[in-house]
Amino acid sequence: MRAGAVWAIAVGVGTALLVAGCGEKPQTATQRKVDATAYSGSTVNGFTEPGWKAGDKTSWEGQMRERNKGQNEYGR
């Protein structure tokens, strides 16, 4: 092969690789997943605190506050 032909093939392959990199599709979320609120509760009674009522936001916030106090290293 001649040097010119090798150069033309190299330029062609390089151009093809550069153009192939521009074909990426945008990665956007098409649907938004809506979850239940954290305080809505569990359907399994074995995983809830005794005396806590599902759907009571105020008592849930109180439980979370108490749990966080137990995890604070400075308060131990």
PyMOL Python script that loads the backbone (N, CA, C, O; Angstrom):
from pymol import cmd

cmd.read_pdbstr("""\
ATOM      1  N   MET A   1       0.835  -1.188   0.000  1.00  0.00           N
ATOM      2  CA  MET A   1       0.000   0.000   0.000  1.00  0.00           C
ATOM      3  C   MET A   1       0.873   1.241   0.000  1.00  0.00           C
ATOM      4  O   MET A   1       1.996   1.251   0.504  1.00  0.00           O
ATOM      5  N   ARG A   2       0.321   2.262  -0.573  1.00  0.00           N
ATOM      6  CA  ARG A   2       1.046   3.520  -0.583  1.00  0.00           C
ATOM      7  C   ARG A   2       0.793   4.263   0.721  1.00  0.00           C
ATOM      8  O   ARG A   2      -0.173   3.974   1.427  1.00  0.00           O
ATOM      9  N   ALA A   3       1.638   5.198   1.034  1.00  0.00           N
ATOM     10  CA  ALA A   3       1.503   5.993   2.255  1.00  0.00           C
ATOM     11  C   ALA A   3       0.244   6.843   2.203  1.00  0.00           C
ATOM     12  O   ALA A   3      -0.397   7.066   3.230  1.00  0.00           O
ATOM     13  N   GLY A   4      -0.113   7.315   1.024  1.00  0.00           N
ATOM     14  CA  GLY A   4      -1.324   8.127   0.874  1.00  0.00           C
ATOM     15  C   GLY A   4      -2.579   7.324   1.156  1.00  0.00           C
ATOM     16  O   GLY A   4      -3.525   7.845   1.747  1.00  0.00           O
ATOM     17  N   ALA A   5      -2.604   6.070   0.743  1.00  0.00           N
ATOM     18  CA  ALA A   5      -3.767   5.220   0.973  1.00  0.00           C
ATOM     19  C   ALA A   5      -3.909   4.886   2.451  1.00  0.00           C
ATOM     20  O   ALA A   5      -5.020   4.875   2.981  1.00  0.00           O
ATOM     21  N   VAL A   6      -2.794   4.614   3.120  1.00  0.00           N
ATOM     22  CA  VAL A   6      -2.817   4.333   4.558  1.00  0.00           C
ATOM     23  C   VAL A   6      -3.299   5.563   5.315  1.00  0.00           C
ATOM     24  O   VAL A   6      -4.083   5.462   6.259  1.00  0.00           O
ATOM     25  N   TRP A   7      -2.816   6.727   4.884  1.00  0.00           N
ATOM     26  CA  TRP A   7      -3.236   7.978   5.534  1.00  0.00           C
ATOM     27  C   TRP A   7      -4.730   8.207   5.328  1.00  0.00           C
ATOM     28  O   TRP A   7      -5.407   8.637   6.261  1.00  0.00           O
ATOM     29  N   ALA A   8      -5.250   7.943   4.177  1.00  0.00           N
ATOM     30  CA  ALA A   8      -6.667   8.130   3.894  1.00  0.00           C
ATOM     31  C   ALA A   8      -7.523   7.180   4.721  1.00  0.00           C
ATOM     32  O   ALA A   8      -8.583   7.567   5.213  1.00  0.00           O
ATOM     33  N   ILE A   9      -7.071   5.944   4.875  1.00  0.00           N
ATOM     34  CA  ILE A   9      -7.810   4.967   5.693  1.00  0.00           C
ATOM     35  C   ILE A   9      -7.795   5.404   7.156  1.00  0.00           C
ATOM     36  O   ILE A   9      -8.820   5.316   7.831  1.00  0.00           O
ATOM     37  N   ALA A  10      -6.663   5.868   7.653  1.00  0.00           N
ATOM     38  CA  ALA A  10      -6.547   6.310   9.045  1.00  0.00           C
ATOM     39  C   ALA A  10      -7.454   7.505   9.305  1.00  0.00           C
ATOM     40  O   ALA A  10      -8.119   7.567  10.339  1.00  0.00           O
ATOM     41  N   VAL A  11      -7.484   8.450   8.378  1.00  0.00           N
ATOM     42  CA  VAL A  11      -8.348   9.621   8.535  1.00  0.00           C
ATOM     43  C   VAL A  11      -9.815   9.196   8.478  1.00  0.00           C
ATOM     44  O   VAL A  11     -10.635   9.719   9.234  1.00  0.00           O
ATOM     45  N   GLY A  12     -10.152   8.277   7.613  1.00  0.00           N
ATOM     46  CA  GLY A  12     -11.527   7.790   7.504  1.00  0.00           C
ATOM     47  C   GLY A  12     -11.991   7.089   8.768  1.00  0.00           C
ATOM     48  O   GLY A  12     -13.104   7.313   9.243  1.00  0.00           O
ATOM     49  N   VAL A  13     -11.127   6.236   9.310  1.00  0.00           N
ATOM     50  CA  VAL A  13     -11.476   5.527  10.556  1.00  0.00           C
ATOM     51  C   VAL A  13     -11.592   6.517  11.707  1.00  0.00           C
ATOM     52  O   VAL A  13     -12.511   6.415  12.520  1.00  0.00           O
ATOM     53  N   GLY A  14     -10.676   7.468  11.786  1.00  0.00           N
ATOM     54  CA  GLY A  14     -10.729   8.479  12.850  1.00  0.00           C
ATOM     55  C   GLY A  14     -11.986   9.322  12.768  1.00  0.00           C
ATOM     56  O   GLY A  14     -12.616   9.605  13.787  1.00  0.00           O
ATOM     57  N   THR A  15     -12.354   9.723  11.563  1.00  0.00           N
ATOM     58  CA  THR A  15     -13.573  10.512  11.378  1.00  0.00           C
ATOM     59  C   THR A  15     -14.803   9.694  11.768  1.00  0.00           C
ATOM     60  O   THR A  15     -15.722  10.223  12.394  1.00  0.00           O
ATOM     61  N   ALA A  16     -14.830   8.426  11.408  1.00  0.00           N
ATOM     62  CA  ALA A  16     -15.965   7.556  11.753  1.00  0.00           C
ATOM     63  C   ALA A  16     -16.092   7.419  13.269  1.00  0.00           C
ATOM     64  O   ALA A  16     -17.205   7.419  13.796  1.00  0.00           O
ATOM     65  N   LEU A  17     -14.983   7.305  13.964  1.00  0.00           N
ATOM     66  CA  LEU A  17     -15.025   7.191  15.429  1.00  0.00           C
ATOM     67  C   LEU A  17     -15.507   8.482  16.071  1.00  0.00           C
ATOM     68  O   LEU A  17     -16.268   8.448  17.038  1.00  0.00           O
ATOM     69  N   LEU A  18     -15.073   9.618  15.543  1.00  0.00           N
ATOM     70  CA  LEU A  18     -15.522  10.895  16.095  1.00  0.00           C
ATOM     71  C   LEU A  18     -17.017  11.106  15.872  1.00  0.00           C
ATOM     72  O   LEU A  18     -17.717  11.577  16.768  1.00  0.00           O
ATOM     73  N   VAL A  19     -17.504  10.762  14.693  1.00  0.00           N
ATOM     74  CA  VAL A  19     -18.919  10.928  14.394  1.00  0.00           C
ATOM     75  C   VAL A  19     -19.760   9.950  15.222  1.00  0.00           C
ATOM     76  O   VAL A  19     -20.865  10.297  15.639  1.00  0.00           O
ATOM     77  N   ALA A  20     -19.267   8.760  15.461  1.00  0.00           N
ATOM     78  CA  ALA A  20     -20.006   7.767  16.251  1.00  0.00           C
ATOM     79  C   ALA A  20     -20.175   8.231  17.692  1.00  0.00           C
ATOM     80  O   ALA A  20     -21.166   7.892  18.339  1.00  0.00           O
ATOM     81  N   GLY A  21     -19.223   9.000  18.200  1.00  0.00           N
ATOM     82  CA  GLY A  21     -19.317   9.500  19.575  1.00  0.00           C
ATOM     83  C   GLY A  21     -20.377  10.563  19.746  1.00  0.00           C
ATOM     84  O   GLY A  21     -20.784  10.839  20.875  1.00  0.00           O
ATOM     85  N   CYS A  22     -20.837  11.165  18.675  1.00  0.00           N
ATOM     86  CA  CYS A  22     -21.843  12.222  18.749  1.00  0.00           C
ATOM     87  C   CYS A  22     -23.263  11.682  18.721  1.00  0.00           C
ATOM     88  O   CYS A  22     -24.210  12.466  18.789  1.00  0.00           O
ATOM     89  N   GLY A  23     -23.440  10.395  18.624  1.00  0.00           N
ATOM     90  CA  GLY A  23     -24.769   9.823  18.489  1.00  0.00           C
ATOM     91  C   GLY A  23     -25.424   9.429  19.787  1.00  0.00           C
ATOM     92  O   GLY A  23     -26.407   8.689  19.759  1.00  0.00           O
ATOM     93  N   GLU A  24     -24.936   9.879  20.920  1.00  0.00           N
ATOM     94  CA  GLU A  24     -25.529   9.472  22.191  1.00  0.00           C
ATOM     95  C   GLU A  24     -26.876  10.153  22.397  1.00  0.00           C
ATOM     96  O   GLU A  24     -27.025  11.347  22.139  1.00  0.00           O
ATOM     97  N   LYS A  25     -27.836   9.398  22.856  1.00  0.00           N
ATOM     98  CA  LYS A  25     -29.168   9.929  23.107  1.00  0.00           C
ATOM     99  C   LYS A  25     -29.184  10.613  24.475  1.00  0.00           C
ATOM    100  O   LYS A  25     -28.453  10.192  25.372  1.00  0.00           O
ATOM    101  N   PRO A  26     -29.993  11.648  24.657  1.00  0.00           N
ATOM    102  CA  PRO A  26     -30.075  12.298  25.970  1.00  0.00           C
ATOM    103  C   PRO A  26     -30.669  11.354  27.004  1.00  0.00           C
ATOM    104  O   PRO A  26     -31.578  10.580  26.703  1.00  0.00           O
ATOM    105  N   GLN A  27     -30.152  11.422  28.218  1.00  0.00           N
ATOM    106  CA  GLN A  27     -30.596  10.524  29.287  1.00  0.00           C
ATOM    107  C   GLN A  27     -31.478  11.299  30.263  1.00  0.00           C
ATOM    108  O   GLN A  27     -31.011  11.746  31.310  1.00  0.00           O
ATOM    109  N   THR A  28     -32.719  11.450  29.925  1.00  0.00           N
ATOM    110  CA  THR A  28     -33.666  12.158  30.774  1.00  0.00           C
ATOM    111  C   THR A  28     -34.740  11.194  31.252  1.00  0.00           C
ATOM    112  O   THR A  28     -35.076  10.225  30.571  1.00  0.00           O
ATOM    113  N   ALA A  29     -35.258  11.471  32.407  1.00  0.00           N
ATOM    114  CA  ALA A  29     -36.322  10.636  32.957  1.00  0.00           C
ATOM    115  C   ALA A  29     -37.633  10.973  32.255  1.00  0.00           C
ATOM    116  O   ALA A  29     -38.016  12.139  32.160  1.00  0.00           O
ATOM    117  N   THR A  30     -38.302   9.963  31.775  1.00  0.00           N
ATOM    118  CA  THR A  30     -39.556  10.202  31.074  1.00  0.00           C
ATOM    119  C   THR A  30     -40.735  10.174  32.029  1.00  0.00           C
ATOM    120  O   THR A  30     -41.742  10.841  31.792  1.00  0.00           O
ATOM    121  N   GLN A  31     -40.623   9.414  33.099  1.00  0.00           N
ATOM    122  CA  GLN A  31     -41.693   9.353  34.081  1.00  0.00           C
ATOM    123  C   GLN A  31     -41.111   9.569  35.453  1.00  0.00           C
ATOM    124  O   GLN A  31     -39.997   9.135  35.744  1.00  0.00           O
ATOM    125  N   ARG A  32     -41.863  10.236  36.290  1.00  0.00           N
ATOM    126  CA  ARG A  32     -41.425  10.479  37.655  1.00  0.00           C
ATOM    127  C   ARG A  32     -42.156   9.511  38.575  1.00  0.00           C
ATOM    128  O   ARG A  32     -43.383   9.415  38.553  1.00  0.00           O
ATOM    129  N   LYS A  33     -41.387   8.802  39.376  1.00  0.00           N
ATOM    130  CA  LYS A  33     -41.973   7.831  40.301  1.00  0.00           C
ATOM    131  C   LYS A  33     -42.446   8.563  41.554  1.00  0.00           C
ATOM    132  O   LYS A  33     -41.684   9.304  42.175  1.00  0.00           O
ATOM    133  N   VAL A  34     -43.681   8.354  41.911  1.00  0.00           N
ATOM    134  CA  VAL A  34     -44.243   8.993  43.092  1.00  0.00           C
ATOM    135  C   VAL A  34     -44.399   7.923  44.164  1.00  0.00           C
ATOM    136  O   VAL A  34     -45.163   6.972  44.000  1.00  0.00           O
ATOM    137  N   ASP A  35     -43.672   8.088  45.255  1.00  0.00           N
ATOM    138  CA  ASP A  35     -43.737   7.139  46.354  1.00  0.00           C
ATOM    139  C   ASP A  35     -44.724   7.629  47.410  1.00  0.00           C
ATOM    140  O   ASP A  35     -45.177   8.773  47.387  1.00  0.00           O
ATOM    141  N   ALA A  36     -45.034   6.744  48.313  1.00  0.00           N
ATOM    142  CA  ALA A  36     -45.879   7.105  49.441  1.00  0.00           C
ATOM    143  C   ALA A  36     -45.058   7.912  50.437  1.00  0.00           C
ATOM    144  O   ALA A  36     -43.830   7.827  50.445  1.00  0.00           O
ATOM    145  N   THR A  37     -45.715   8.677  51.255  1.00  0.00           N
ATOM    146  CA  THR A  37     -45.009   9.450  52.278  1.00  0.00           C
ATOM    147  C   THR A  37     -44.399   8.509  53.302  1.00  0.00           C
ATOM    148  O   THR A  37     -44.878   7.391  53.493  1.00  0.00           O
ATOM    149  N   ALA A  38     -43.362   8.956  53.947  1.00  0.00           N
ATOM    150  CA  ALA A  38     -42.655   8.113  54.912  1.00  0.00           C
ATOM    151  C   ALA A  38     -43.525   7.793  56.123  1.00  0.00           C
ATOM    152  O   ALA A  38     -43.404   6.715  56.705  1.00  0.00           O
ATOM    153  N   TYR A  39     -44.390   8.709  56.500  1.00  0.00           N
ATOM    154  CA  TYR A  39     -45.207   8.504  57.694  1.00  0.00           C
ATOM    155  C   TYR A  39     -46.502   7.747  57.408  1.00  0.00           C
ATOM    156  O   TYR A  39     -47.314   7.555  58.314  1.00  0.00           O
ATOM    157  N   SER A  40     -46.706   7.314  56.160  1.00  0.00           N
ATOM    158  CA  SER A  40     -47.950   6.602  55.856  1.00  0.00           C
ATOM    159  C   SER A  40     -47.973   5.207  56.474  1.00  0.00           C
ATOM    160  O   SER A  40     -49.045   4.622  56.634  1.00  0.00           O
ATOM    161  N   GLY A  41     -46.815   4.672  56.821  1.00  0.00           N
ATOM    162  CA  GLY A  41     -46.778   3.432  57.574  1.00  0.00           C
ATOM    163  C   GLY A  41     -46.560   2.197  56.741  1.00  0.00           C
ATOM    164  O   GLY A  41     -46.544   2.237  55.511  1.00  0.00           O
ATOM    165  N   SER A  42     -46.394   1.100  57.443  1.00  0.00           N
ATOM    166  CA  SER A  42     -46.141  -0.189  56.821  1.00  0.00           C
ATOM    167  C   SER A  42     -47.389  -1.044  56.924  1.00  0.00           C
ATOM    168  O   SER A  42     -48.181  -0.899  57.854  1.00  0.00           O
ATOM    169  N   THR A  43     -47.554  -1.929  55.966  1.00  0.00           N
ATOM    170  CA  THR A  43     -48.696  -2.843  56.026  1.00  0.00           C
ATOM    171  C   THR A  43     -48.388  -4.055  56.901  1.00  0.00           C
ATOM    172  O   THR A  43     -49.292  -4.807  57.264  1.00  0.00           O
ATOM    173  N   VAL A  44     -47.119  -4.244  57.238  1.00  0.00           N
ATOM    174  CA  VAL A  44     -46.714  -5.365  58.080  1.00  0.00           C
ATOM    175  C   VAL A  44     -46.590  -4.856  59.511  1.00  0.00           C
ATOM    176  O   VAL A  44     -45.772  -3.977  59.783  1.00  0.00           O
ATOM    177  N   ASN A  45     -47.379  -5.386  60.418  1.00  0.00           N
ATOM    178  CA  ASN A  45     -47.401  -4.888  61.791  1.00  0.00           C
ATOM    179  C   ASN A  45     -46.138  -5.203  62.567  1.00  0.00           C
ATOM    180  O   ASN A  45     -45.873  -4.542  63.571  1.00  0.00           O
ATOM    181  N   GLY A  46     -45.359  -6.163  62.157  1.00  0.00           N
ATOM    182  CA  GLY A  46     -44.145  -6.515  62.882  1.00  0.00           C
ATOM    183  C   GLY A  46     -43.024  -5.503  62.736  1.00  0.00           C
ATOM    184  O   GLY A  46     -42.032  -5.568  63.462  1.00  0.00           O
ATOM    185  N   PHE A  47     -43.170  -4.566  61.802  1.00  0.00           N
ATOM    186  CA  PHE A  47     -42.107  -3.607  61.557  1.00  0.00           C
ATOM    187  C   PHE A  47     -42.447  -2.197  62.006  1.00  0.00           C
ATOM    188  O   PHE A  47     -41.753  -1.249  61.637  1.00  0.00           O
ATOM    189  N   THR A  48     -43.487  -2.044  62.784  1.00  0.00           N
ATOM    190  CA  THR A  48     -43.857  -0.723  63.275  1.00  0.00           C
ATOM    191  C   THR A  48     -43.672  -0.661  64.782  1.00  0.00           C
ATOM    192  O   THR A  48     -43.700  -1.682  65.469  1.00  0.00           O
ATOM    193  N   GLU A  49     -43.483   0.549  65.283  1.00  0.00           N
ATOM    194  CA  GLU A  49     -43.327   0.775  66.715  1.00  0.00           C
ATOM    195  C   GLU A  49     -44.670   0.550  67.406  1.00  0.00           C
ATOM    196  O   GLU A  49     -45.692   1.037  66.924  1.00  0.00           O
ATOM    197  N   PRO A  50     -44.691  -0.181  68.530  1.00  0.00           N
ATOM    198  CA  PRO A  50     -45.965  -0.384  69.234  1.00  0.00           C
ATOM    199  C   PRO A  50     -46.572   0.953  69.681  1.00  0.00           C
ATOM    200  O   PRO A  50     -45.879   1.800  70.244  1.00  0.00           O
ATOM    201  N   GLY A  51     -47.843   1.126  69.430  1.00  0.00           N
ATOM    202  CA  GLY A  51     -48.525   2.348  69.826  1.00  0.00           C
ATOM    203  C   GLY A  51     -48.519   3.430  68.763  1.00  0.00           C
ATOM    204  O   GLY A  51     -49.172   4.460  68.928  1.00  0.00           O
ATOM    205  N   TRP A  52     -47.802   3.219  67.687  1.00  0.00           N
ATOM    206  CA  TRP A  52     -47.749   4.222  66.615  1.00  0.00           C
ATOM    207  C   TRP A  52     -48.857   3.959  65.624  1.00  0.00           C
ATOM    208  O   TRP A  52     -49.106   2.812  65.253  1.00  0.00           O
ATOM    209  N   LYS A  53     -49.524   5.011  65.193  1.00  0.00           N
ATOM    210  CA  LYS A  53     -50.614   4.877  64.236  1.00  0.00           C
ATOM    211  C   LYS A  53     -50.126   5.285  62.851  1.00  0.00           C
ATOM    212  O   LYS A  53     -49.519   6.344  62.694  1.00  0.00           O
ATOM    213  N   ALA A  54     -50.384   4.463  61.862  1.00  0.00           N
ATOM    214  CA  ALA A  54     -49.967   4.761  60.494  1.00  0.00           C
ATOM    215  C   ALA A  54     -50.690   5.997  59.986  1.00  0.00           C
ATOM    216  O   ALA A  54     -51.900   6.134  60.167  1.00  0.00           O
ATOM    217  N   GLY A  55     -49.952   6.893  59.352  1.00  0.00           N
ATOM    218  CA  GLY A  55     -50.518   8.113  58.795  1.00  0.00           C
ATOM    219  C   GLY A  55     -50.459   9.305  59.723  1.00  0.00           C
ATOM    220  O   GLY A  55     -50.847  10.402  59.322  1.00  0.00           O
ATOM    221  N   ASP A  56     -49.983   9.135  60.964  1.00  0.00           N
ATOM    222  CA  ASP A  56     -49.882  10.238  61.922  1.00  0.00           C
ATOM    223  C   ASP A  56     -48.509  10.886  61.770  1.00  0.00           C
ATOM    224  O   ASP A  56     -47.512  10.375  62.281  1.00  0.00           O
ATOM    225  N   LYS A  57     -48.467  12.002  61.071  1.00  0.00           N
ATOM    226  CA  LYS A  57     -47.199  12.664  60.766  1.00  0.00           C
ATOM    227  C   LYS A  57     -46.507  13.194  62.023  1.00  0.00           C
ATOM    228  O   LYS A  57     -45.283  13.118  62.132  1.00  0.00           O
ATOM    229  N   THR A  58     -47.261  13.718  62.950  1.00  0.00           N
ATOM    230  CA  THR A  58     -46.680  14.290  64.165  1.00  0.00           C
ATOM    231  C   THR A  58     -45.982  13.222  65.003  1.00  0.00           C
ATOM    232  O   THR A  58     -44.864  13.437  65.472  1.00  0.00           O
ATOM    233  N   SER A  59     -46.630  12.073  65.194  1.00  0.00           N
ATOM    234  CA  SER A  59     -46.001  11.020  65.993  1.00  0.00           C
ATOM    235  C   SER A  59     -44.803  10.424  65.253  1.00  0.00           C
ATOM    236  O   SER A  59     -43.827  10.012  65.880  1.00  0.00           O
ATOM    237  N   TRP A  60     -44.875  10.378  63.928  1.00  0.00           N
ATOM    238  CA  TRP A  60     -43.741   9.873  63.149  1.00  0.00           C
ATOM    239  C   TRP A  60     -42.530  10.786  63.311  1.00  0.00           C
ATOM    240  O   TRP A  60     -41.407  10.310  63.480  1.00  0.00           O
ATOM    241  N   GLU A  61     -42.760  12.101  63.261  1.00  0.00           N
ATOM    242  CA  GLU A  61     -41.656  13.048  63.449  1.00  0.00           C
ATOM    243  C   GLU A  61     -41.063  12.924  64.848  1.00  0.00           C
ATOM    244  O   GLU A  61     -39.849  13.029  65.023  1.00  0.00           O
ATOM    245  N   GLY A  62     -41.919  12.700  65.842  1.00  0.00           N
ATOM    246  CA  GLY A  62     -41.424  12.507  67.204  1.00  0.00           C
ATOM    247  C   GLY A  62     -40.573  11.248  67.324  1.00  0.00           C
ATOM    248  O   GLY A  62     -39.528  11.261  67.975  1.00  0.00           O
ATOM    249  N   GLN A  63     -41.019  10.161  66.697  1.00  0.00           N
ATOM    250  CA  GLN A  63     -40.250   8.919  66.718  1.00  0.00           C
ATOM    251  C   GLN A  63     -38.891   9.109  66.048  1.00  0.00           C
ATOM    252  O   GLN A  63     -37.880   8.607  66.539  1.00  0.00           O
ATOM    253  N   MET A  64     -38.866   9.836  64.922  1.00  0.00           N
ATOM    254  CA  MET A  64     -37.605  10.080  64.219  1.00  0.00           C
ATOM    255  C   MET A  64     -36.670  10.950  65.054  1.00  0.00           C
ATOM    256  O   MET A  64     -35.458  10.734  65.056  1.00  0.00           O
ATOM    257  N   ARG A  65     -37.223  11.929  65.759  1.00  0.00           N
ATOM    258  CA  ARG A  65     -36.408  12.776  66.628  1.00  0.00           C
ATOM    259  C   ARG A  65     -35.749  11.941  67.733  1.00  0.00           C
ATOM    260  O   ARG A  65     -34.560  12.098  68.012  1.00  0.00           O
ATOM    261  N   GLU A  66     -36.524  11.061  68.352  1.00  0.00           N
ATOM    262  CA  GLU A  66     -35.981  10.202  69.415  1.00  0.00           C
ATOM    263  C   GLU A  66     -34.935   9.243  68.859  1.00  0.00           C
ATOM    264  O   GLU A  66     -33.909   9.007  69.498  1.00  0.00           O
ATOM    265  N   ARG A  67     -35.182   8.693  67.689  1.00  0.00           N
ATOM    266  CA  ARG A  67     -34.217   7.774  67.079  1.00  0.00           C
ATOM    267  C   ARG A  67     -32.914   8.499  66.765  1.00  0.00           C
ATOM    268  O   ARG A  67     -31.832   7.951  66.975  1.00  0.00           O
ATOM    269  N   ASN A  68     -33.010   9.718  66.267  1.00  0.00           N
ATOM    270  CA  ASN A  68     -31.806  10.480  65.948  1.00  0.00           C
ATOM    271  C   ASN A  68     -31.012  10.837  67.190  1.00  0.00           C
ATOM    272  O   ASN A  68     -29.784  10.910  67.139  1.00  0.00           O
ATOM    273  N   LYS A  69     -31.689  11.060  68.298  1.00  0.00           N
ATOM    274  CA  LYS A  69     -30.982  11.338  69.550  1.00  0.00           C
ATOM    275  C   LYS A  69     -30.118  10.150  69.956  1.00  0.00           C
ATOM    276  O   LYS A  69     -29.011  10.329  70.463  1.00  0.00           O
ATOM    277  N   GLY A  70     -30.621   8.939  69.734  1.00  0.00           N
ATOM    278  CA  GLY A  70     -29.870   7.736  70.072  1.00  0.00           C
ATOM    279  C   GLY A  70     -28.683   7.497  69.158  1.00  0.00           C
ATOM    280  O   GLY A  70     -27.777   6.746  69.520  1.00  0.00           O
ATOM    281  N   GLN A  71     -28.662   8.108  67.991  1.00  0.00           N
ATOM    282  CA  GLN A  71     -27.570   7.921  67.043  1.00  0.00           C
ATOM    283  C   GLN A  71     -26.538   9.042  67.119  1.00  0.00           C
ATOM    284  O   GLN A  71     -25.536   9.001  66.405  1.00  0.00           O
ATOM    285  N   ASN A  72     -26.760  10.022  67.955  1.00  0.00           N
ATOM    286  CA  ASN A  72     -25.828  11.141  68.083  1.00  0.00           C
ATOM    287  C   ASN A  72     -24.671  10.741  68.999  1.00  0.00           C
ATOM    288  O   ASN A  72     -24.887  10.411  70.166  1.00  0.00           O
ATOM    289  N   GLU A  73     -23.461  10.769  68.479  1.00  0.00           N
ATOM    290  CA  GLU A  73     -22.290  10.361  69.263  1.00  0.00           C
ATOM    291  C   GLU A  73     -22.008  11.307  70.423  1.00  0.00           C
ATOM    292  O   GLU A  73     -21.483  10.874  71.449  1.00  0.00           O
ATOM    293  N   TYR A  74     -22.344  12.590  70.285  1.00  0.00           N
ATOM    294  CA  TYR A  74     -22.065  13.546  71.336  1.00  0.00           C
ATOM    295  C   TYR A  74     -23.028  13.401  72.517  1.00  0.00           C
ATOM    296  O   TYR A  74     -22.702  13.788  73.639  1.00  0.00           O
ATOM    297  N   GLY A  75     -24.198  12.849  72.265  1.00  0.00           N
ATOM    298  CA  GLY A  75     -25.169  12.706  73.315  1.00  0.00           C
ATOM    299  C   GLY A  75     -25.030  11.420  74.129  1.00  0.00           C
ATOM    300  O   GLY A  75     -25.715  11.252  75.138  1.00  0.00           O
ATOM    301  N   ARG A  76     -24.173  10.536  73.713  1.00  0.00           N
ATOM    302  CA  ARG A  76     -24.028   9.244  74.418  1.00  0.00           C
ATOM    303  C   ARG A  76     -23.207   9.369  75.661  1.00  0.00           C
ATOM    304  O   ARG A  76     -22.993   8.380  76.363  1.00  0.00           O
TER     305      ARG A  76
END
""", "prot")
cmd.dss("prot")
cmd.show_as("cartoon", "prot")
cmd.util.cbc("prot")
cmd.orient("prot")
